[in-house]
Amino acid sequence: DGSPLYDAGLFKSSQNPIPLSPSALARPAPAPRSAGLWCVPKPAGVSDAQLEEVINFFCNQGIDCSPIKSGGACFEPNTIASHAAYVLNLHYQFVGGNPWDCDYFQTATITAVNP
């Protein structure tokens, strides 16, 4: 007969609906799964060529690399290390934030310092 079987609150109407602003409809940025930890290039022993391979690999695997392209929100500082930090950390957070998710051919390490 169309009547609800369980009252889940879906059919209730509000007397004073909350007006939504355009900013209320914006998607919030996802919080890092591994709270307070980031995956970044190792501070020593990794060449720029290795980091370029990291960037190319992850950008070709579906990571959104548009923020590190010229004019992007994360383009500055325009260094290979900072761009590699972006893709390494994005991958690390996306796949689960486990220690093994930050071990791309021993080029990266986990840090508690926000890059």
FENFEN-V271142 format. One line per field, one symbol per residue. ss: DSSP state (H for helix, E for strand, L for the rest). phi: phi as a letter, one per 40 degrees, with the letter a starting at -180 (. if undefined). Layout:
BEGIN
ss: ???
phi: ???
END
This chain:
BEGIN
ss: LLLLLLLLLLLLLLLLLLLLLHHHHLLLLLLLLLLLLEEEELLLLLLHHHHHHHHHHHHHLLLLLHHHLLLLLLLLLLLHHHHHHHHHHHHHHHHLLLHHHHLLLLLEEEELLLL
phi: .gcccbccgcbcbccbcccccdcccccccccdccdgbbbbcccagbccccccccdcccccchcccccccdgccbccccbccccccccccccdccchgcdccbbcffbbacbcccc
END
